Amino acid sequence: MTKKQLNFTILALMLANIMSGLDGTIVNTAIPAIVSALHGIKFMGWIVAIFLLGMSISIPLWTKIGEKLTNKTAMMIAVSLFAIGSFLQGIAPNIYFFLASRLLMGLGAGGMGSLPYIIVGYIIPNIKQRTQILGLLTACFNGAAILGPLIGGSLVDLLSWHWVFFINVPIGLITIAICAVYYRPQMPKSQAKLDVKGGISLVLGLLSFMLGIQLWGIAANWIVIVLITISLVLLYAFFRAEKTAASPIVPLEIFQNRALDGDFLLFAFSWGAFIAVNTYLPTWSQALLGMSALLGGMALIPNSLIEIIASQSVAGLQEKLSTFWIVFLGLVTMLISSLGMFLAGLDTPLAWLVIICTFSGIGVGFIFVSLQVKVQLDANLENMATATSTSYLIRILAQTVMSAVYGVIMNLSLENGVRGQKHITMGMMNKLSDAKTAKALPEALLPQMRAIFHQGIHEIMLVSCVLIVCAFGLNFYYNFHQRHQVH
């Protein structure tokens, strides 16, 4: 491609990441208005969960669609599904139509989350330039995520919640137009048939797994066990099918690559650890310090800003440090945040907590960009697209699984804390997490209730620290012998 075509293609990928990042936070500001208008209070949790379901089941398929139809066509389809799903959510007459539309949007988001990094791997052969572009895409995602609550709050207040979704339509159309005019893709090397059997077993297996995880702690235990068991059977059938498939969705040789195995495991453990800080810093602000939801969400802004800076600095760091040391530094800074929150007491000021958690942003920025580049280098050119999308799927699954695990840890800790208490109930503990409903609680009981809630966060941060320590071990085991810089 010419320099002009290359620049416009990168612009389209940036716009796709802006849409993805924006939706990750903008929808949170509209959820109360949505459930009120559509009478869907029972389905509040599924507004986020069903989007993750759509993403997880579609991520592995977008790689094969790109190979079959070119990454250009796959990207345009993904953005189209995202924009159509957004528009349909905006005009939804009821909660069921809304959730179905959100699933469609999630299917598109799976492609928008994985395809840009695959495309960059093909169109930017120079590793330093590729690292800079990956950092730029990450910055677009994080920047949009920071602005999401502000834009969402303004749209809901000035117009209506519908515009939170309508805003994606013009951005999506511009992205599609730029791709159509300027992107010159690498054409597919073969016209092999899609692995239908493998695709069905993988989609149903991931669907059962994600449903089981999302229902953990909500539905009866036997339902969760049945869903997880079904998912394991289906995923086993998937891997059996891939052994004989002419064009497998996930070539099994990528799991026979020792370096790639290390990359995937590091992504899983580090992403499972950092979600604890991002989830429970706002919760700490509201439940333990009595602040509003807006101020609780704003506590994460410094974390996101420093993550943007860190992701942009990786290209320069790679000239002096190996991936091992960049990941090592990232894990050290993540441990500072998780360990800091583990050691923090009830009287710790919010400003100090924000400073502590900002270190997590450094770690995520360092680890994501350096590991994403390493994944593409460790996989050969033939498997680069599959390895890139697999690393993205692993991050989504790690976040989803550990979010459910942390939720179970919190519930068990709260139940243990209120056991034997005469005047404190689980219903009262649920009200404590919202600054508005907390005002109705007996003031004399608040210190004791906050101590119980603090114990739950304390245990969650301990688990996060354990995951980071495991990631240190994985980094030493897989990467210590590869201490050369990436050029």
N, C-alpha and C positions, 0 to 999 in steps of 0.2 A: 504494500500500500504506500501511497504518497504520504508525505508528512501531514498534509491537510486531512487526508482520509483517516490517518492514524489518530490525529488530535480530536477529530469529531467523534470517532469511535470511542475513544476514552471518555469524552464528554457524555456520550450515551450511557456508558457503564457507570459513570458518576451519578447521573440522574436516577438510574435504577437503584443504586445504593442509597440515594437520598430518599426515595420512596419507601424502601425497606426500613431504613432507620426511623423515618417519620412515623410510619404505622406502628412501630414497636412501642412508642410512648404516647402518640397523639390520641390513640383510641382509649387510653386509660382515663383521660379527662372527660370522655363522652359516655363512658359505661353507665354512670348513674342516670343520665338522661335517656339513654337507649333502653335500659330495662324498665324505666318508668313509662316511656312512651309505648313500648311493645309488650308491656305486662310480662316481663321475662325475668323476674327476680330469682327464680329457681335455677335459671340457666346462666347466671352471671359468670361463674367460673368457666363455663364452656366457651365464652367469647374469646378467651385466650387459648384454651385447650384445643378447640377444634381447628384453630389456625395452625398450631403446632402439629396437629395430626396431618393436615394437608401438606405441610412442609416436609415432614419426615417420610411420608410414604412416596413422595414424588421425587425427592432429591436424587436417588440412584437412577431413576428413569430418564432424567434430563440429559445425562451423559450420552445415553444410547440414542436419544432423539437427536442430539447434536451430531453424532456420528452418522446417523441415517439421513438427516435433512440439512446438515451444516449447523454450526453453532449460531450463525446469523438467524436462520429461521427459527431455531429453538428459542433464542433470546426474544425474538419478536412475539412468538406464541406465549412465552412465559409472562411478558409484560402485558400482553393483551388479556390473559386470564386474570392477572392482578387488577388491571384497570376495570374490566367488566365486573369482577367480583366486588370491587369498591363501589361502582355505580349501583349495582343491585342492592348492596347493603344500604346505600343512601335512600333508595325508594322502597325498602322492605316494608310490607304491610303488617307483618307479624314476626315474632321471634324465630319461628321455624324457618321461614324464608330467609331471615337475616343470617341464621347459623349456616344454612346451606350455601348462601352466597359467600360467607366468610371461609368456608371450606374450599370453595373455588378459588378464592383469593390466596389461600394458603398453598394450593397446588402451584399457582403462578409464582408465589414467593420462594418456593423450593428451587425453581429455576433461576430466579433473580438473585438468590443468595449464593448459588454455586457456579453458574455459567460465567459471570464476569471474571472470576479468578482463573477459570479454565481458558477463557478467551485471551486474557493478558499473557498467560503462559505460552500461547501460540504466536501472538503478534509482537511481543517484546522479548526477543532472544537474549539481549544483554541483561545479565543478572542484576547489576546495580540499578539499571533503569527499571527493571521489573519490580525490584524491591521498592523503589520510589513510588511507582504507580500503585502497588498493593497498599502502601502506606497512605496514598492519596484516597483510594477507595474507602479504606478504613476510616479516614478522617471525615469523608462525606457522610458515611453511615452514622458516626458518633456525633457529628455536628448537627445532623437532622434530628437525632434522638434527643439532643439537648434542647433544641427549639420546639420539639413536639408538644410538650405540656403548655408552653406559652402560646403557640399557634392554635392548639386544640381548645384551650380555655377561651381564647379570643373568638374563635369561630362559633363555639357553643353559646357564648354570651351575646355576641353581636348578631349572629344569624340563627343557626340551629345545629344540632348534632349531625344532621345529614351532610353538612358541608365538610365535616371531618373526612368523609369518604369521597365526596365529589372532587376534592382538591387533587386527588390522584389521577383523575381522568385526563386533564390537559397535560400534566407532566408525562403520563404514559404515552399519549399521542405524539408528543415531541420526541420522546425516546425512540419510539417505533419509526418515526419519520427519519431521524438521523441514522439509525441502523440501516434502513432501507436504501438510503442514498449513498452513504459513505463507507459502510463496513464491507470489506472484500474478504470473505472467509476462506479458510482452507477447505477445499471440497472433500467430501467423504472418500476414503480410499477404496471402499467396497460397498456393495449393496446387499450385505448379508441380512437375512431376516431377523426381526426382533425376537428376542427370547421370551415368547409369550408365557410359557409355563413357569419359567423362573421369575418373570415379572409379577405374575399373579400371586405366587407363593410368597415373594418378598413383600409386596404391598399388603397382603392380608396378614402376614407375620408381623410386620411393623405396626399395622393398625391394631392388632390384638395386644401387642406389647404396650403401645402408647395408651390404649384404653385402660389396660390393667394398672399402669403406673398412675394415670390421672384419677382412677377410682380408689387408689390405695388410701386408706384412712377415711373414706367416704362411704363406700359400699361394703357389703358383707365380705369377710375375708375369703370365703369360698369362691365368690365371683372373681376376685382378683387372682386367686390361685388358678382357676380354670382358664382365665384369659391369658395369663403368663404361660401356662402349660401349652395352650393352643399355639401361642406365638413361637415357643421353642420348637414344637413339632413342625410348624410351617417353615421356620428358618432353617431347620435341619433339611427339610425337603428342598428348600431353595439351594443350599450348598451342594446337595446331591445332584440337582439338575444342572448346576453350573459346571460340574465336572465334564459333562458330555455335550453341553450346548455349543453350537457352532459359533455363535456370537454372544458370549455370556455378558450379562449386565455388569457383573463384578468379576473380572478375571481373577481366579483364585491365586494366581502366581503373585499378586501384589501382597498377599499375606505370607508368602514365602520369602519376602524381602525383609531381612532383619532390620535394616535402617528404617523402612516404612512402618514396620510394627512398632518401633520405638516412637516414631512421630505420632502415630495414632494414639498410643497409650498416654503420651505426654499431653496431647490435646484433651483426652478424656479426663485425666486427673486434674489438670490445671483449670479446665472449664468447670468441672464439678465443684472445685474449691472456690473460685471467684464468685460464683452465683450466690454464695452465702452472704458475702459482703454487700453486693448490689441489692439483694432482697431485704436484708435485715437492718441496714443502716436507716432507711426510711421508717421501718417498723419501730426501731429503737427511738427515733425522734418523736414519733407519735405516741407510742405506748408508755415509754419510760420518762420522756421529757414533756409530754402533753402538748406538742406542737401540732399545727395544722398539716393536712395532707400536702398542701402546696409547699410549705417550708420543708417537710420531710423529703419530698421529691427533689427540691432544690439542693439538698445536702449532697446529692450525687453529682452535681454539675462540675465541681472541681475535679472529681475523679475522671469524668468523661473528657474534660478539657486537657488534662495531663496525659490521658491515653492518646489523644490526637497528636500531641507533641512527641510522645514516645514512639508512636508508630512511624512518624516522619523521620525520626532520628536513626532508625535501624539501618538504612542504607549507608549512612556514614560510619556507624559502628562496625558494620561488616568489613570495612577496610582495615580495621585494627583488631577486631575480636572474632573468634570463631562462633559458630552457632551454639556450641556447648556453653561458652561464657555468657552469651547474650541471654540464653534461656536460664542459666544459673542466676544471673542478676535479676531477671524477671521473677523467678521463684522466690528470691530473697525479699524483693519488695512486696510480693503477694503475701508472704509469711508475716511481714511487718504488720500488714493490715489485719489479717485473721487473728494473729497472736495478740495484737494490740486490742482488738475488740474482745478477745477472750479474757484479757487481764483487766479491761476497763470496768470500773465500778459504777454503781447507780448515780454517783455524784460527778461523774466525768462530764465536763462541759461539751456541748455539741461542737464547738469550734475545734476542740482537740480531737474529737471523733472524726470530723471531716478531714483533718490533716492526716490522721492515721490511715483512713480509707483511701486517701489520694494515692498512696503508694501502690495500691492494687491496680490503679489505672496505668501506672508505669509498667507493671508486670504484664498486664494483658496486652498492652501495645507492643512491648518487646517480643513476647512469646508468639503472638498471633502472626506477625509479619515474618519473623525469622523462621518459624516452623512451616508456614505456608510455602515459603520459598524452598525450604529444605525438602518438603514433600514432593515438589515438582522436580527437584534435582535427583532425589532418590528413586523416583519412578522413571523408567525410560519414556521416551517420547510417545510410544504407543499406549502406555498406561497412564500418562500424565493426567488426562481428563478424569479418568475413573478414580485415581488416587486423590485428586483435588476434591471431587464431589464426596468421596468417602470420608475425607477429613472433616468436611462441613457437616455431614450426617452425624458423625461421631460427636461433634460439638453440640449439636441440637439434642441428641439422645442423652449426653452427659448432663446438660442443663436440666432436661426434663426429669430424668431419673433422680438427680440430687435435689431438685426442687421438691419432689414428692417425699424423698427421704427426710429432708429438713422439716417438712410439714408434719410428718409422723413423729419425728423427734420432739418438735414443739408441742404437739398434742399430748404425747405421753408425759412430757415434763409438766405441762399444765395440770393434767389429770392427777399426777402424783403430788403436785403442789397444793391442790385444793382438797385432796383427800384428808378427811378428818377436820376440815375447817367448817365451823358452824355457820358463818355468815358470808362465805365466799363460794360462788358457784362458777361452773364453766361458762354459763351465760354471761356472768359479770366479767369474766376474763376476756370474752370475745368483744364486749363493749369497750374494754380498756384500749384495744388496738386502734380505735377510731377516736380522735380528739373530740369530735362532736358528741358522740354517745357517752364518752367517758365523763362528761360534765354531770350526767345524771347519777353517777356512782357515789356512794357514801365517801365523803372526803377522808374520814378517819381510817378507812380501809385501804386507801390508795397506796400508802407506802408498802404494806404487806403484799398487795396484789402486784405491785411493780417488782418487788423482790422475787416473786414467783415467776413472772414473765422474764425477768433478767436471767434466771437460772436456765430457762429454755434457750435463750440466745447464747448463753455461755456454753451449753452443750453442743449447739450447732457449730459454733466457732472452733470448738475442740475437734470436731469431725473434719472441718475445713483444713485445720492445721495438719491433721494426720494425712489428708490427701496430698497436701503440698510436700510433706516430708517424703511420701511415696514417690512423688514426681521428681524430687531431688535424686532419689535412688535410681529411677528410670533414666534420668539424664546422664548420670555417671555411667550406668551400665551400657547404654546405647551410644552415647555421644562423646565420652571422655577420650576415646582413642582417635576421634576425628576432630582434633583441635586446630585444624587449619582454617584460614579465613575463606570465605566465599568470594570469588572474583567474577 
